[in-house]
Amino acid sequence: MGGYDNLPVADMAPMTVMGHNAYGVFIEPGMGLRVDDAKGTAVDDQAEGQ
């Protein structure tokens, strides 16, 4: 905790979807992406969409 995350492997399972290249992402414990200075994100019980 408080350290850097290991980056996910984003090209583990190459495939084609409707003629477009697509890739599966392999994520295991300890992997992830972090933004320490994010702005405009929901706080506490505020609604958030994707």
KAPE-V169422 format. One record per helix or strand of 3 or more residues. SS is the DSSP state (A for helix, B for strand). FROM is the first residue (numbers start at 0). TO is the last residue. If there is no record, write none. Layout:
# KAPE-V169422
ss = [SS,SS]
from = [FROM,FROM]
to = [TO,TO]
This chain:
# KAPE-V169422
ss = [B,B]
from = [8,19]
to = [16,25]
